[in-house]
């Protein structure tokens, strides 16, 4: 049941026929994990908090650096050297005190992550680390937890979603096999345009909200390619890989 404060806060969203009070209550009950609180995780977390997603789990073991501030819009200069997960949680609760936010000041790894997914409805992969992305992919598939995954290099972004609660489903390793040499660079080595991260992070939040509401998700098993220089968005259908080491689709 929504409170009068919640009805007022989310009134413009509740007006939408795709949402309504029933949809807003779904968001209120949802539990979402965001792995990576950088250039993608910042806008994604802000929009999920603003939309009224009831419980957010923030996973990041880094501290705020001055070089982050060009693109990681959750942080301010006075947050330098503080844990990202802790600062992000404080910022989100300040923006929306109606939600619950939990900070996990650590990196996601294969020993820790699977046990944390019990009760989690959706995971957002907002990392710039290929090894962690594959860890998220394996854990979400194992626990049948849907995931929205994204990355940005320079002016170019990628976005794809998987609903592992519905079988069969291809996975991230079908597209980029572990050890295949894909996406070996990150922001610190290749550079990145801040607003491009803002666009793709916002798209992650949008797809996450649609998935939580049970609406059609355009990026479901479809690789969305965004080029910020030309403002082009292309879509490629992902097929399952019979040789995928994660899916074991043989």
HELIX and SHEET records of a PDB file:
HELIX    1   1 UNK A    4  UNK A    9  1                                   6    
HELIX    2   2 UNK A   11  UNK A   14  1                                   4    
HELIX    3   3 UNK A   20  UNK A   29  1                                  10    
HELIX    4   4 UNK A   39  UNK A   51  1                                  13    
HELIX    5   5 UNK A   66  UNK A   70  5                                   5    
HELIX    6   6 UNK A   77  UNK A   79  5                                   3    
HELIX    7   7 UNK A   84  UNK A   95  1                                  12    
HELIX    8   8 UNK A  113  UNK A  116  1                                   4    
HELIX    9   9 UNK A  130  UNK A  143  1                                  14    
HELIX   10  10 UNK A  172  UNK A  175  1                                   4    
HELIX   11  11 UNK A  187  UNK A  190  1                                   4    
HELIX   12  12 UNK A  194  UNK A  213  1                                  20    
SHEET    1   A 8 UNK A 100  UNK A 104  0                                        
SHEET    2   A 8 UNK A  55  UNK A  59  1                                        
SHEET    3   A 8 UNK A  31  UNK A  35  1                                        
SHEET    4   A 8 UNK A 122  UNK A 125  1                                        
SHEET    5   A 8 UNK A 146  UNK A 153  1                                        
SHEET    6   A 8 UNK A 156  UNK A 162 -1                                        
SHEET    7   A 8 UNK A 222  UNK A 227 -1                                        
SHEET    8   A 8 UNK A 232  UNK A 237 -1                                        
END                                                                             
